[in-house]
Amino acid sequence: RNQLLEDCKKITIDYLSKSYGNFDIEIQKGRTKTNNYEVKSNHLKSNMGFLDYLKNITTIENDIYLTANNNGNKNIKKIKKDILNILIKEQAPWTYLNNEYDEKAYLWIGGKGIKTPYHYDLTNNLFIQIQGQKEFTIIPSDQISYMHNNNHVYTDIPSFDYSSEDLNKFKNFDKVRCIKFILNPGDILFIPIGWYHKVKGLSNSISLS
């Protein structure tokens, strides 16, 4: 982990700003004024310059987010490749993230206050925190029957900014026993398929999954 932490220190917002151009990226815009913004993400799609996004990252909080919809972007592909060239070692878990898995590796860059509501992934997820901190709340799959799954991988249960009365509307949710983690640079979290989780950015951060 010590070597990984040293490698992660090389990959910062400043490094990205100085190394790449202001190419177009797809973002979600208007999240703070939209209920169920992840479910309605197609309606929030917008374009923004990459450097413009990085420049404003400290002020956008949860309203604008560079999500996982940029895998076809050749410039994002290059950034992922460059990051992996810094981090990669010819041993597990790095071989899991080699070029063969390029389409399945996702780059996440966000500011403090970014929020991703409860959802589960359709594949196993190896999440690597490169810069900054993120808080994960994870619910094992044996409790999925309490999660009121409604729309694809999402749930009607509120993830953030709720009251106890809001949660009381959902039968048996009080039986859920969640696990919380705070990921720091160099930390790796394995999230099994089907495990509900929500994520909050505690600072500006860069992650790869």
Rosetta silent file (secondary structure, phi, psi, omega in degrees, C-alpha in Angstrom):
SEQUENCE: RNQLLEDCKKITIDYLSKSYGNFDIEIQKGRTKTNNYEVKSNHLKSNMGFLDYLKNITTIENDIYLTANNNGNKNIKKIKKDILNILIKEQAPWTYLNNEYDEKAYLWIGGKGIKTPYHYDLTNNLFIQIQGQKEFTIIPSDQISYMHNNNHVYTDIPSFDYSSEDLNKFKNFDKVRCIKFILNPGDILFIPIGWYHKVKGLSNSISLS
SCORE:     score description
SCORE:     0.000 S_00000001
   1 L     0.000  -33.009 -178.859    0.000    0.000    0.000 S_00000001
   2 H   -60.333  -41.858  179.297    2.891    2.399    0.704 S_00000001
   3 H   -67.887  -40.733  177.910    4.044    2.236   -2.918 S_00000001
   4 H   -60.906  -42.479 -179.910    0.485    2.683   -4.174 S_00000001
   5 H   -62.426  -41.700  178.042    0.060    5.736   -1.946 S_00000001
   6 H   -63.582  -40.014  178.344    3.264    7.262   -3.326 S_00000001
   7 H   -66.465  -39.258 -179.699    2.080    6.628   -6.877 S_00000001
   8 H   -63.307  -30.888 -179.184   -1.327    8.145   -6.132 S_00000001
   9 L   -62.882  -19.818 -179.708    0.345   11.360   -4.957 S_00000001
  10 L   -78.813  -19.093 -172.574    1.453   11.968   -8.543 S_00000001
  11 L  -105.982   96.199 -176.434   -2.131   12.047   -9.840 S_00000001
  12 L  -124.692  170.300  174.581   -3.764   15.287   -8.720 S_00000001
  13 H   -60.105  -39.770  178.565   -6.255   17.802  -10.096 S_00000001
  14 H   -63.343  -41.653  176.842   -3.265   20.065  -10.799 S_00000001
  15 H   -60.077  -45.504  179.423   -1.534   17.245  -12.691 S_00000001
  16 H   -63.994  -39.773 -178.683   -4.618   16.679  -14.840 S_00000001
  17 H   -64.403  -36.491 -177.170   -4.993   20.422  -15.497 S_00000001
  18 H   -85.597  -16.835 -171.602   -1.406   20.750  -16.692 S_00000001
  19 H  -101.125  -17.047 -172.663   -1.293   17.518  -18.693 S_00000001
  20 L  -134.561  161.771 -175.911   -4.471   17.608  -20.800 S_00000001
  21 L   -90.651 -176.397 -176.442   -6.471   20.009  -22.944 S_00000001
  22 L   -93.194   51.610  179.956   -9.948   21.492  -22.703 S_00000001
  23 L   -70.816  158.952 -179.391  -11.638   18.729  -24.706 S_00000001
  24 E   -71.857  138.030  172.210  -15.395   18.166  -24.434 S_00000001
  25 E  -127.479  156.109  174.270  -16.679   15.819  -21.753 S_00000001
  26 E   -91.318  131.869  179.284  -20.184   14.625  -20.960 S_00000001
  27 E  -128.227  167.035  164.214  -21.447   15.715  -17.569 S_00000001
  28 E   -99.273  131.794 -178.130  -24.650   15.668  -15.561 S_00000001
  29 E  -130.298  133.569  179.768  -25.822   19.220  -14.896 S_00000001
  30 L    94.895   24.677 -177.243  -28.678   20.358  -12.658 S_00000001
  31 H   -66.453  -37.649 -173.486  -28.545   17.487  -10.173 S_00000001
  32 H   -66.771  -24.565 -178.273  -29.309   19.592   -7.104 S_00000001
  33 H  -100.901    7.784 -174.672  -32.699   20.705   -8.456 S_00000001
  34 L  -120.399  120.921  173.133  -33.700   17.275   -9.765 S_00000001
  35 L   -70.487  143.204 -179.929  -35.255   14.503   -7.699 S_00000001
  36 L    53.548   49.362 -173.794  -33.890   11.047   -8.527 S_00000001
  37 L   -62.961  -28.315  177.472  -31.175   12.633  -10.645 S_00000001
  38 L   -72.131  -40.108  177.362  -29.431    9.338  -11.356 S_00000001
  39 L   -63.348  -35.403 -177.400  -32.650    7.756  -12.627 S_00000001
  40 L   -99.011   22.559 -172.311  -33.219   10.865  -14.767 S_00000001
  41 H   -58.679  -32.100  179.872  -29.581   11.199  -15.808 S_00000001
  42 H   -62.260  -27.765  179.838  -30.379   11.122  -19.530 S_00000001
  43 H   -82.249  -11.267 -176.726  -32.293   14.378  -19.105 S_00000001
  44 H  -105.773    5.971 -178.448  -29.342   16.031  -17.361 S_00000001
  45 E   -64.749  138.154  177.314  -26.706   15.320  -19.990 S_00000001
  46 E  -154.752  168.590  177.499  -24.623   18.292  -21.049 S_00000001
  47 E  -113.581  150.452 -179.373  -21.164   19.047  -22.421 S_00000001
  48 E  -155.166  150.631  175.278  -18.367   20.980  -20.780 S_00000001
  49 E   -69.922  139.903 -177.491  -14.666   21.545  -21.355 S_00000001
  50 H   -58.437  -45.865 -179.433  -12.486   19.230  -19.270 S_00000001
  51 H   -69.690  -33.138  175.856  -10.301   22.077  -17.971 S_00000001
  52 H   -62.838  -40.541  178.500  -13.376   24.207  -17.294 S_00000001
  53 H   -63.090  -47.771 -178.923  -14.755   21.373  -15.200 S_00000001
  54 H   -63.121  -37.708 -178.556  -11.527   20.994  -13.215 S_00000001
  55 H   -63.053  -34.290 -175.049  -11.292   24.764  -12.695 S_00000001
  56 L  -100.019    8.344 -170.233  -14.754   24.883  -11.137 S_00000001
  57 L   -63.317  -26.826 -177.627  -14.573   21.609   -9.218 S_00000001
  58 L   -78.774  -12.466 -175.761  -14.341   23.302   -5.824 S_00000001
  59 L  -114.748  -13.620 -172.246  -17.632   25.190   -6.278 S_00000001
  60 L   -81.796  -19.269 -179.280  -19.936   22.843   -8.210 S_00000001
  61 L    46.093 -125.259 -174.365  -20.569   20.425   -5.307 S_00000001
  62 L   -93.204    0.410 -173.139  -23.309   17.979   -6.364 S_00000001
  63 L   -74.243  -34.657 -178.033  -24.807   20.041   -9.183 S_00000001
  64 E  -128.695  135.692 -177.471  -22.355   18.976  -11.903 S_00000001
  65 E  -146.216  134.846  171.328  -20.555   15.647  -12.093 S_00000001
  66 E   -83.646  100.094 -174.993  -18.264   13.915  -14.536 S_00000001
  67 L   -92.628 -165.186 -171.465  -19.932   10.508  -14.420 S_00000001
  68 L   -86.439   19.109 -175.121  -19.106    7.195  -16.046 S_00000001
  69 L   -95.254   19.529 -176.301  -20.552    8.078  -19.458 S_00000001
  70 L  -111.935   16.141 -175.906  -17.252    9.115  -21.052 S_00000001
  71 L   -63.879  -23.449  177.231  -15.708    5.725  -21.794 S_00000001
  72 L   -84.303   -5.548 -178.643  -16.005    6.324  -25.544 S_00000001
  73 L   -78.238  119.232 -174.951  -14.130    9.627  -25.249 S_00000001
  74 H   -62.518  -30.398 -179.635  -10.627    9.116  -26.666 S_00000001
  75 H   -73.963  -38.183  174.879   -9.178   11.728  -24.325 S_00000001
  76 H   -65.766  -38.589  176.211  -10.674   10.069  -21.234 S_00000001
  77 H   -57.569  -41.730 -179.453   -9.311    6.765  -22.525 S_00000001
  78 H   -66.450  -41.078  178.764   -5.862    8.344  -22.666 S_00000001
  79 H   -61.616  -44.992  178.116   -6.162    9.700  -19.120 S_00000001
  80 H   -59.363  -43.936 -179.591   -7.180    6.258  -17.841 S_00000001
  81 H   -63.398  -42.678  179.917   -4.272    4.673  -19.685 S_00000001
  82 H   -64.558  -41.297  178.280   -1.824    7.243  -18.336 S_00000001
  83 H   -63.063  -43.770 -179.945   -3.097    6.747  -14.774 S_00000001
  84 H   -65.383  -33.486  177.297   -2.788    2.984  -15.098 S_00000001
  85 H   -65.121  -29.056  176.356    0.744    3.375  -16.437 S_00000001
  86 H   -76.758  -40.571 -173.114    1.576    5.222  -13.212 S_00000001
  87 H   -91.426  -28.498 -164.204   -0.194    2.759  -10.937 S_00000001
  88 L   -66.549  141.039  171.859   -0.020   -0.564  -12.746 S_00000001
  89 L  -131.425  150.253 -177.306    2.052   -3.443  -11.521 S_00000001
  90 L   -79.315   53.249  177.652    2.253   -6.853  -13.152 S_00000001
  91 L  -157.115  163.473  178.173    0.395   -8.451  -10.277 S_00000001
  92 L   -62.678  143.941    3.778   -3.098   -8.476   -8.840 S_00000001
  93 L   -91.221    6.205 -169.873   -5.153   -6.330   -8.680 S_00000001
  94 H   -70.162  -30.189  177.917   -3.557   -4.293  -11.462 S_00000001
  95 H   -63.101  -22.676  176.272   -3.788   -6.975  -14.137 S_00000001
  96 H   -66.061  -22.405 -174.430   -7.567   -6.690  -13.641 S_00000001
  97 H  -111.074   23.394 -179.322   -7.342   -3.128  -14.996 S_00000001
  98 L   -76.028 -176.589 -172.543   -5.184   -3.662  -18.058 S_00000001
  99 H   -60.693  -24.607  178.911   -6.169   -2.569  -21.571 S_00000001
 100 H   -60.493  -26.633 -176.719   -8.358   -5.630  -22.054 S_00000001
 101 H  -106.631   20.879 -174.646  -10.757   -4.099  -19.552 S_00000001
 102 H   -54.924  -43.176 -177.403  -10.608   -0.540  -20.864 S_00000001
 103 H   -70.681  -15.099 -178.159  -14.330   -0.332  -21.590 S_00000001
 104 H  -105.438   -0.072  176.885  -15.121   -1.549  -18.075 S_00000001
 105 L   -97.928  132.864 -173.764  -12.778    0.816  -16.223 S_00000001
 106 L  -121.592  138.093  177.684  -14.346    4.107  -15.156 S_00000001
 107 E  -101.180  129.635 -179.633  -12.764    7.412  -14.218 S_00000001
 108 E  -121.366  122.674  177.045  -14.487    9.480  -11.528 S_00000001
 109 E  -131.289  121.316 -177.088  -13.529   13.098  -10.862 S_00000001
 110 E  -153.200  165.562 -179.666  -15.680   15.176   -8.530 S_00000001
 111 L   -95.297  177.380  175.582  -15.721   17.892   -5.911 S_00000001
 112 L   -61.906  133.868  178.728  -16.616   17.917   -2.255 S_00000001
 113 L    97.615   -4.626  175.301  -20.312   17.205   -1.777 S_00000001
 114 L   -62.169  136.068 -177.258  -20.805   14.920   -4.790 S_00000001
 115 E  -131.016  127.564  172.749  -23.488   12.363   -3.934 S_00000001
 116 E  -114.284  117.377 -173.658  -24.318    9.075   -5.637 S_00000001
 117 E   -71.828  171.733  179.656  -27.525    7.562   -4.217 S_00000001
 118 E   -50.789  131.482  174.320  -28.151    3.941   -3.276 S_00000001
 119 E  -163.512  167.847  170.952  -27.719    1.543   -6.194 S_00000001
 120 L  -123.753  156.510 -178.736  -26.086   -1.772   -6.902 S_00000001
 121 L   -95.212  154.141 -178.408  -23.657   -2.669   -9.677 S_00000001
 122 L   -91.937    0.861  173.448  -24.204   -5.341  -12.302 S_00000001
 123 L  -138.580  163.983  168.942  -20.587   -6.512  -12.035 S_00000001
 124 L   -62.348  146.892 -172.385  -18.077   -6.889   -9.223 S_00000001
 125 E  -128.671  123.129  173.419  -16.415   -3.532   -8.606 S_00000001
 126 E  -105.531  108.076 -171.917  -12.828   -2.833   -7.617 S_00000001
 127 E  -105.468  122.713 -175.986  -12.811    0.819   -6.542 S_00000001
 128 E  -112.877  119.620  176.646   -9.474    2.624   -6.206 S_00000001
 129 E   -89.087  119.215 -175.008   -9.280    5.972   -4.422 S_00000001
 130 E   -98.189  -48.367  177.637   -6.470    8.009   -5.975 S_00000001
 131 E  -136.145  148.359  176.775   -6.921   11.483   -4.517 S_00000001
 132 L    77.212 -170.610 -178.353   -9.194   12.908   -1.827 S_00000001
 133 L  -125.640  144.123  172.295  -11.716   11.127    0.357 S_00000001
 134 E  -133.938  143.533  176.442  -15.016    9.379   -0.310 S_00000001
 135 E  -104.665  124.526  177.286  -17.488    7.900    2.134 S_00000001
 136 E  -108.183  134.270  168.457  -19.123    4.620    1.141 S_00000001
 137 E  -115.707  120.117 -170.268  -22.193    3.159    2.820 S_00000001
 138 E  -122.083  140.098 -179.446  -22.609   -0.461    1.746 S_00000001
 139 E  -123.632  117.316 -178.106  -25.437   -2.928    2.282 S_00000001
 140 L   -58.264  152.444 -173.442  -24.749   -6.663    1.797 S_00000001
 141 H   -67.275  -17.780  178.566  -26.865   -8.469   -0.774 S_00000001
 142 H   -72.494   -5.639  177.612  -28.542  -10.688    1.827 S_00000001
 143 H  -109.475   12.235 -174.702  -30.502   -7.575    2.838 S_00000001
 144 H   -63.513  -25.486 -179.822  -31.615   -6.639   -0.661 S_00000001
 145 H   -67.320  -16.361  179.193  -35.215   -7.657    0.114 S_00000001
 146 H   -92.951   -1.756 -168.062  -35.402   -4.673    2.492 S_00000001
 147 L   -95.894    2.482  173.558  -34.195   -2.159   -0.102 S_00000001
 148 L    51.424   49.799  177.345  -37.443   -1.572   -2.045 S_00000001
 149 E   -56.592  130.276 -175.177  -35.793   -1.965   -5.428 S_00000001
 150 L  -127.592  -61.212 -173.061  -37.878   -0.057   -7.955 S_00000001
 151 L  -112.454  101.992  178.700  -36.152    1.304  -11.041 S_00000001
 152 L    56.935 -112.626 -176.463  -33.433   -0.945  -12.491 S_00000001
 153 L   -98.244    7.684 -174.002  -30.593   -0.851   -9.908 S_00000001
 154 E  -103.064  173.600 -178.683  -32.072    1.967   -7.822 S_00000001
 155 E  -134.540  157.424  175.641  -34.377    2.212   -4.829 S_00000001
 156 L   -80.204  -12.288 -178.841  -37.091    4.579   -3.643 S_00000001
 157 L   -67.928  128.261  179.885  -35.401    4.816   -0.242 S_00000001
 158 L   -65.656  144.277 -177.316  -33.797    8.257    0.163 S_00000001
 159 L  -100.660  -31.072 -174.707  -30.023    8.248    0.381 S_00000001
 160 L  -140.021  155.992  172.390  -29.249   11.754    1.634 S_00000001
 161 L    54.083   52.583 -178.929  -30.968   14.648    3.411 S_00000001
 162 L  -123.296  164.421  175.669  -33.792   12.606    4.890 S_00000001
 163 L  -109.369  169.092  177.252  -35.624   12.456    8.198 S_00000001
 164 H   -62.562  -32.784  177.469  -36.569    9.446   10.293 S_00000001
 165 H   -63.702  -37.859  177.180  -40.151    9.964    9.113 S_00000001
 166 H   -59.902  -42.876 -177.413  -38.980    9.600    5.515 S_00000001
 167 H   -74.308  -28.330 -178.747  -37.401    6.229    6.308 S_00000001
 168 H   -65.210  -15.998  179.256  -40.372    4.993    8.321 S_00000001
 169 L   -71.739  -15.940 -172.747  -42.365    4.836    5.098 S_00000001
 170 L  -107.721  106.399 -176.354  -40.279    1.867    3.954 S_00000001
 171 L   -57.340  132.967  175.157  -41.239   -1.375    5.627 S_00000001
 172 L    72.582   -0.036  178.330  -38.360   -3.385    7.115 S_00000001
 173 H   -64.414  -24.686  178.370  -35.702   -0.847    6.175 S_00000001
 174 H   -66.295  -12.914  177.724  -34.961   -0.576    9.887 S_00000001
 175 H   -84.011  -11.727 -177.262  -33.611   -4.130    9.646 S_00000001
 176 L   -69.079  134.143  175.938  -30.841   -3.062    7.285 S_00000001
 177 L  -118.133  106.176 -175.343  -27.351   -3.184    8.747 S_00000001
 178 L   -93.418  164.307  177.469  -25.005   -1.097    6.665 S_00000001
 179 E  -121.258  131.569 -178.991  -21.211   -0.911    6.614 S_00000001
 180 E  -113.043  139.467  176.216  -19.449    2.436    6.323 S_00000001
 181 E  -132.831  145.794  165.581  -15.993    3.124    4.939 S_00000001
 182 E  -113.119  117.251 -179.193  -14.014    6.290    4.356 S_00000001
 183 E   -91.073  132.198  175.927  -11.609    5.769    1.485 S_00000001
 184 L  -112.150  166.665  178.763   -8.336    7.694    1.457 S_00000001
 185 L   -52.449  132.491 -179.595   -5.715    7.905   -1.296 S_00000001
 186 L    91.580   -6.487  177.783   -4.251    4.473   -1.925 S_00000001
 187 L   -84.166  147.069  177.712   -7.257    2.608   -0.529 S_00000001
 188 E  -127.254  130.392 -179.653   -8.983   -0.095   -2.570 S_00000001
 189 E  -121.094  127.262  175.114  -12.534   -1.265   -1.902 S_00000001
 190 E   -95.834  122.748  179.031  -14.066   -4.408   -3.389 S_00000001
 191 E  -114.680  110.726 -178.680  -17.840   -4.136   -3.845 S_00000001
 192 L   -66.310  154.251  176.172  -19.483   -7.446   -4.796 S_00000001
 193 L   -55.791  136.511  175.894  -22.177   -7.569   -7.448 S_00000001
 194 L    85.711    0.367  177.974  -25.632   -6.870   -6.038 S_00000001
 195 L   -90.301  117.928  175.981  -24.477   -4.966   -2.942 S_00000001
 196 E   -63.104  143.975  175.402  -26.328   -1.681   -2.564 S_00000001
 197 E  -156.400  152.753  171.659  -24.097    1.310   -1.856 S_00000001
 198 E  -127.770  156.306 -171.929  -24.159    5.091   -1.767 S_00000001
 199 E  -136.631  138.069  175.591  -21.181    7.419   -2.076 S_00000001
 200 E  -131.291  131.358  176.064  -20.407   10.926   -0.875 S_00000001
 201 E   -78.494  122.745  179.084  -17.372   13.005   -1.788 S_00000001
 202 L   -93.002   -8.553  177.548  -15.724   14.429    1.325 S_00000001
 203 L  -163.530  175.439  170.276  -13.241   16.447   -0.713 S_00000001
 204 L   -57.217  137.620 -175.223  -12.161   16.936   -4.311 S_00000001
 205 E  -148.967  156.420  173.620  -11.322   13.456   -5.496 S_00000001
 206 E  -127.654  130.608 -178.683  -10.084   11.258   -8.310 S_00000001
 207 E  -140.630  161.706  177.151  -11.052    7.590   -8.414 S_00000001
 208 E  -137.219  138.106  177.131  -10.912    4.635  -10.766 S_00000001
 209 L  -138.975    0.000    0.000  -13.139    1.586  -10.802 S_00000001
